[in-house]
Amino acid sequence: MDEELRIIISGGGTGGHIFPAVSIANAIRRKRPDAKILFVGAEGRMEMQRVPAAGYEIKGLPICGFNRKNPLKNVKVLYKIWKSQRLAQQIIKDFRPMAAVGVGGYASGPTLNKCASMGIPCLIQEQNSYAGVTNKLLAKKAKKICVAYEGMERFFPADKIMMTGNPVRQQLLDCTLTREQACEKMGLKPERPVVLIIGGSLGARTINESVLDNLDTIAKNDIQFVWQTGGYYFESIKATLAEKGCPENLEPTDFISNMDEAYRAADIVISRAGASSISELCLLGKPSILVPSPNVAEDHQTHNAMALVNKEAALMVKDSEAREKLIPLAIERLTDKERKYITLGENAKKMALPDSADIIADEVIKLALGK
């Protein structure tokens, strides 16, 4: 057996960063059960709960993003960055990693910067078709850069790039249920079409408003709607539905834990265009209507969505037009007798890059062992 493996994985902020990070860690563990893996995240962010729930230790840094609306508040931000760099250095000295992985998000900046300055080889995993600021800054110091889209040499040195795709939650790929079985487990009628509505790990205000604005339209159809609102919005939505009435074919929930069943049951998925969501849709071959979030850096979700739209692998509705167009478009596609929406899923499947976590894990292990 080779020497004990010690790997740091850093980043987070949203499920789109956390799911790939955990998938990479799981793949490393499958290949090297002896591996010691430590996560470094940002205090108060989602990773501080999700990573321990996945069975891994995590250290938090007091890092946060710059306030672009109020520059005066950035004095505190600069102090937090300085403090995070000091803490990251201590974490690295104590843990003695042999390689570091950055998945994007605030914490990956100081962690990978310090690792690189201490001679520890670094790998970046960029999920989006438009590279994030942190990863662009780290690119010069990284040994390998794993990407999911073509044309990423406009952001990164071409000789460091590997086309690997984005790792996704393994449970989604391991699901063996038929559509009928998945519908029955979720209390749905298999003979009726299903729209799955998801707004990302935190929910999506515009998508939720699109549903609430179209309750009458939903009620008039034979289509079943499974609606993940996100925990932040769930109580106010319950109150609105109690007042307006909830159609019998609309099933709202704050969070879907068995996403493998939900995806398998769905005929069309309405989703934000985060990188992890798109990778899941492609690997599972799901027809989708994407609503890019306008509240992300460099409008990267529109770039993600257009990569599919340009290959007729998804439909897209602008956030500003969603309340009017989103639900009617989903109904229109599912009631089309020619069922052209199925082609979207077939084209999405052609864009899938399987085995991403395993490929990236192999590269991390090579870097750690100096191969």
Solvent accessible surface area in square Angstrom, and as a share of the most:
residue,aa,sasa,rsa
1,M,192,0.86
2,D,74,0.39
3,E,117,0.53
4,E,78,0.35
5,L,0,0.00
6,R,42,0.15
7,I,0,0.00
8,I,0,0.00
9,I,0,0.00
10,S,1,0.01
11,G,8,0.08
12,G,3,0.03
13,G,9,0.08
14,T,55,0.32
15,G,2,0.02
16,G,25,0.24
17,H,38,0.17
18,I,3,0.02
19,F,41,0.17
20,P,0,0.00
21,A,4,0.03
22,V,22,0.13
23,S,12,0.08
24,I,0,0.00
25,A,0,0.00
26,N,53,0.27
27,A,0,0.00
28,I,0,0.00
29,R,87,0.32
30,R,127,0.46
31,K,75,0.32
32,R,21,0.08
33,P,101,0.64
34,D,45,0.23
35,A,3,0.03
36,K,98,0.42
37,I,10,0.05
38,L,6,0.03
39,F,6,0.02
40,V,2,0.01
41,G,0,0.00
42,A,2,0.01
43,E,96,0.43
44,G,80,0.77
45,R,91,0.33
46,M,26,0.11
47,E,2,0.01
48,M,46,0.21
49,Q,126,0.56
50,R,72,0.26
51,V,2,0.01
52,P,63,0.40
53,A,89,0.69
54,A,46,0.35
55,G,58,0.56
56,Y,14,0.05
57,E,104,0.47
58,I,25,0.13
59,K,85,0.36
60,G,20,0.20
61,L,0,0.00
62,P,21,0.13
63,I,14,0.07
64,C,42,0.25
65,G,24,0.23
66,F,112,0.47
67,N,49,0.25
68,R,194,0.71
69,K,198,0.84
70,N,56,0.29
71,P,92,0.58
72,L,153,0.76
73,K,119,0.50
74,N,25,0.13
75,V,113,0.65
76,K,139,0.59
77,V,10,0.06
78,L,103,0.51
79,Y,119,0.45
80,K,64,0.27
81,I,41,0.21
82,W,128,0.45
83,K,84,0.35
84,S,0,0.00
85,Q,58,0.26
86,R,139,0.51
87,L,66,0.33
88,A,1,0.01
89,Q,56,0.25
90,Q,95,0.42
91,I,20,0.10
92,I,2,0.01
93,K,112,0.48
94,D,101,0.53
95,F,39,0.16
96,R,147,0.54
97,P,8,0.05
98,M,28,0.12
99,A,0,0.00
100,A,0,0.00
101,V,0,0.00
102,G,0,0.00
103,V,0,0.00
104,G,4,0.04
105,G,19,0.18
106,Y,90,0.34
107,A,1,0.01
108,S,0,0.00
109,G,11,0.11
110,P,8,0.05
111,T,1,0.00
112,L,3,0.01
113,N,45,0.23
114,K,49,0.21
115,C,0,0.00
116,A,27,0.21
117,S,88,0.57
118,M,73,0.33
119,G,64,0.62
120,I,22,0.11
121,P,28,0.18
122,C,2,0.01
123,L,1,0.00
124,I,0,0.00
125,Q,0,0.00
126,E,5,0.02
127,Q,3,0.01
128,N,13,0.07
129,S,9,0.06
130,Y,53,0.20
131,A,0,0.00
132,G,26,0.25
133,V,67,0.39
134,T,35,0.20
135,N,4,0.02
136,K,69,0.29
137,L,132,0.66
138,L,4,0.02
139,A,3,0.02
140,K,179,0.76
141,K,105,0.44
142,A,4,0.03
143,K,121,0.51
144,K,62,0.26
145,I,0,0.00
146,C,0,0.00
147,V,2,0.01
148,A,17,0.13
149,Y,24,0.09
150,E,130,0.58
151,G,31,0.30
152,M,2,0.01
153,E,105,0.47
154,R,138,0.50
155,F,39,0.16
156,F,5,0.02
157,P,49,0.31
158,A,72,0.55
159,D,131,0.68
160,K,41,0.17
161,I,42,0.21
162,M,47,0.21
163,M,86,0.38
164,T,2,0.01
165,G,2,0.02
166,N,4,0.02
167,P,3,0.02
168,V,11,0.06
169,R,52,0.19
170,Q,83,0.37
171,Q,78,0.35
172,L,2,0.01
173,L,75,0.37
174,D,87,0.45
175,C,17,0.10
176,T,127,0.74
177,L,42,0.21
178,T,67,0.39
179,R,56,0.20
180,E,88,0.39
181,Q,88,0.39
182,A,0,0.00
183,C,0,0.00
184,E,114,0.51
185,K,129,0.55
186,M,54,0.24
187,G,68,0.66
188,L,22,0.11
189,K,103,0.44
190,P,37,0.23
191,E,136,0.61
192,R,30,0.11
193,P,40,0.25
194,V,1,0.01
195,V,0,0.00
196,L,1,0.01
197,I,1,0.00
198,I,11,0.05
199,G,5,0.05
200,G,27,0.26
201,S,33,0.22
202,L,108,0.54
203,G,14,0.13
204,A,5,0.04
205,R,139,0.51
206,T,19,0.11
207,I,1,0.01
208,N,5,0.03
209,E,48,0.22
210,S,0,0.00
211,V,0,0.00
212,L,29,0.14
213,D,74,0.38
214,N,16,0.08
215,L,15,0.07
216,D,108,0.56
217,T,48,0.28
218,I,0,0.00
219,A,57,0.45
220,K,167,0.71
221,N,35,0.18
222,D,91,0.47
223,I,3,0.01
224,Q,12,0.05
225,F,1,0.00
226,V,5,0.03
227,W,0,0.00
228,Q,13,0.06
229,T,0,0.00
230,G,3,0.03
231,G,55,0.53
232,Y,175,0.66
233,Y,39,0.15
234,F,37,0.15
235,E,116,0.52
236,S,72,0.47
237,I,6,0.03
238,K,93,0.39
239,A,65,0.50
240,T,36,0.21
241,L,11,0.06
242,A,90,0.70
243,E,149,0.67
244,K,125,0.53
245,G,38,0.37
246,C,59,0.35
247,P,15,0.09
248,E,144,0.64
249,N,9,0.05
250,L,7,0.04
251,E,102,0.46
252,P,30,0.19
253,T,36,0.21
254,D,57,0.30
255,F,102,0.42
256,I,14,0.07
257,S,78,0.50
258,N,76,0.39
259,M,9,0.04
260,D,26,0.14
261,E,18,0.08
262,A,2,0.02
263,Y,3,0.01
264,R,67,0.24
265,A,1,0.00
266,A,2,0.02
267,D,22,0.11
268,I,0,0.00
269,V,0,0.00
270,I,0,0.00
271,S,1,0.00
272,R,21,0.08
273,A,0,0.00
274,G,18,0.17
275,A,6,0.05
276,S,7,0.05
277,S,20,0.13
278,I,4,0.02
279,S,15,0.10
280,E,4,0.02
281,L,1,0.00
282,C,8,0.05
283,L,22,0.11
284,L,36,0.18
285,G,18,0.18
286,K,26,0.11
287,P,12,0.08
288,S,1,0.00
289,I,1,0.00
290,L,0,0.00
291,V,0,0.00
292,P,8,0.05
293,S,12,0.08
294,P,77,0.48
295,N,130,0.67
296,V,43,0.25
297,A,42,0.33
298,E,63,0.28
299,D,67,0.35
300,H,33,0.15
301,Q,18,0.08
302,T,39,0.23
303,H,72,0.32
304,N,0,0.00
305,A,0,0.00
306,M,66,0.30
307,A,27,0.21
308,L,1,0.01
309,V,43,0.25
310,N,108,0.56
311,K,111,0.47
312,E,120,0.54
313,A,0,0.00
314,A,2,0.02
315,L,33,0.17
316,M,54,0.24
317,V,9,0.05
318,K,120,0.51
319,D,30,0.15
320,S,103,0.66
321,E,64,0.29
322,A,0,0.00
323,R,119,0.44
324,E,132,0.59
325,K,95,0.40
326,L,0,0.00
327,I,0,0.00
328,P,52,0.33
329,L,35,0.17
330,A,0,0.00
331,I,19,0.10
332,E,99,0.44
333,R,66,0.24
334,L,16,0.08
335,T,80,0.46
336,D,42,0.22
337,K,196,0.83
338,E,127,0.57
339,R,132,0.48
340,K,118,0.50
341,Y,12,0.04
342,I,64,0.32
343,T,66,0.38
344,L,14,0.07
345,G,2,0.02
346,E,95,0.43
347,N,24,0.12
348,A,1,0.00
349,K,110,0.47
350,K,163,0.69
351,M,51,0.23
352,A,21,0.16
353,L,64,0.32
354,P,82,0.52
355,D,92,0.48
356,S,5,0.03
357,A,14,0.11
358,D,47,0.24
359,I,65,0.33
360,I,0,0.00
361,A,0,0.00
362,D,59,0.31
363,E,19,0.08
364,V,1,0.00
365,I,23,0.12
366,K,93,0.39
367,L,26,0.13
368,A,13,0.10
369,L,37,0.18
370,G,69,0.67
371,K,162,0.69
